[in-house]
Amino acid sequence: MIDPKTFRTVLGHYPTGVCVITSIESGDRPIGMSIGSFTSVSLDPPLVAFFPGRQSSSWRRIRATRRFCVNVLGDQQQALSRRFATPAEDKFAGVAHRISGMGLPILEGVVAWIDCELYAVHEAGDHDIALGKVAALAAEPAARPLLFHKGDYGRLHPIPRAA
């Protein structure tokens, strides 16, 4: 049997990016949740995936909308990551954002955003594997990504290429 604390500690050695998954409920109410497990899956069709906890009330609400936007956070957005990781009722209060062509919230200052239609959901232990079919996406030029490693936030420091 693998001890859950040891599992989390060892896997924490693998750095990840940090994203906020957003959507809009009926009545134009924005919803969102922080995610540290996001990846590209397929080029044809263009698919991405994230891995929300099945017990998350934010995930249940996002799943019900059948569409979502992946907001890749910049290295100055640790406070947004923490805010969207809480169960607070109105996580968007005072948060600058614009609306995408699909009508989904794009947080200001993100590194990139990816609008998706929910393609499939698969159960995986205490999490789901949520697959999204990409409908639109863009990279924002100014920021570097926010990283998460060993239980803390970090920044990307590129290694100069050899001559």
Beta strands, then each sheet from edge to edge (+ up, - down):
strand 1: 16-17
strand 2: 19-25
strand 3: 29-35
strand 4: 38-43
strand 5: 46-50
strand 6: 67-72
strand 7: 97-99
strand 8: 105-107
strand 9: 112-124
strand 10: 127-139
strand 11: 146-149
strand 12: 152-155
sheet 1: 1+ 11- 12+
sheet 2: 3+ 2- 6+ 9- 10+ 5- 4+
sheet 3: 7+ 8-
end
